[in-house]
Amino acid sequence: ITIPIDEQLINLGCCVHKVNFSRSPLHINNFYAYRNLKKIINDGNYDLIHTHTPVASALVRLATKKNKDIKVIYTAHGFHFYKGAPLKNWLIYYPIEKWLARYTDVLITINKEDYERAKTVFKKIKKIEYIPGVGLDTNKYLDLFVNKEIKCNELGVPTNAFILLSVGELNKNKNHESIIKALSLLKNPNIYYLICGKGPLKDYLMHLTRKLDLENQIKFLGFRNDVGEILKISDIFLLPSFREGLSVALMEAMACGLPVICSNIRGNRDLIIDNKNGFLVKPNDVRGFAKKIDMLYKNKVERRKMSKNNIESIKPFSINNVISKLQILYNEL
């Protein structure tokens, strides 16, 4: 899916270059991406580069390592090496990041676990900062009004249904399978599960849905441009991932005032306090997810309490707060 460049950026006079990176570090595309990137940097005569995502950030730092006049800020959206990560992640990504640390002027982490690890292992980085996420326009979601009846009809869901929602790619990491299995344990025909996203596990998850006789209750909605509207008609947001940096989808759900049930992992723990604004469950604990879904289904007062707490809890992650912290960093450099 090609996402168009925001017109606001074009109107501000921003110059946009298309560089085809590959997620796999050793993919041949990254060799060509490096060459293109180095040319862009050399031609642009930049003073400061702010880079995101592991592969692109590695290539940026390689391209600028001999140019002491360029300051480089790297925002890590979640290290691939973390407590409980596969050994191969530590063997591949950790040595690369440690080596590239010497070519990084500022490392920004967006969750506290990564921040503490970075302070311990990256001694060559001049400055390490914690900034709460990439910034969310919380008012955009708080003020959004949606006619539930019209939206439910559009999605093929009964107006009186109790709606669970997950947003994320259909892959192993996002772990939608745990929620599908949890739903099968509940045997409650009034609970519907909506999944926004596309990915390689779509056929497998649809087969599992049919196998568990949940075809009428689970809707695979694919890629959506109206996630905010779907959040507004939902009752609970679910994020059962095995790994997250700091989930934007989770923050959007909080801004909409949704109670949350999510996996007890890095990043999620920065946003959700168990029993206050949601529940934290081990990713593979299918019965645990089922129990918490059932608990919130039966307890409207608890849902309202968590809704109110989430609207308050998300405020430090607002776009205005993040921008003010970035402005300080830019000015220092």
ABEGO torsion letter per residue (X at the ends): XBBBBBAAAAAAGBBBBBBBBBABAABAAAAAAAAAAAAAAAAAGBABBBBBEAAAAAAAAAAAAABAABBBBBBBAEBABBBGBBAAAAAAAAAAAAAAAAABABBBBABAAAAAAAAAABAABABBBBBBEAEBBAAAAAABBBBAAAAAAAAGBBAABBBBBBBEBBBAAAGAAAAAAAAAAAGBAABBBBBBEBEAAAAAAAAAAAAAGAAAABBBAEBBAAAAAAAAABABBBBABABBABBAAAAAAAAAGBBBBBBBBBGAAAABBBGAAEBBBBAABAAAAAAAAAAAAABAAAAAAAAAAAAAAAAAABAAAAAAAAAAAAAAX
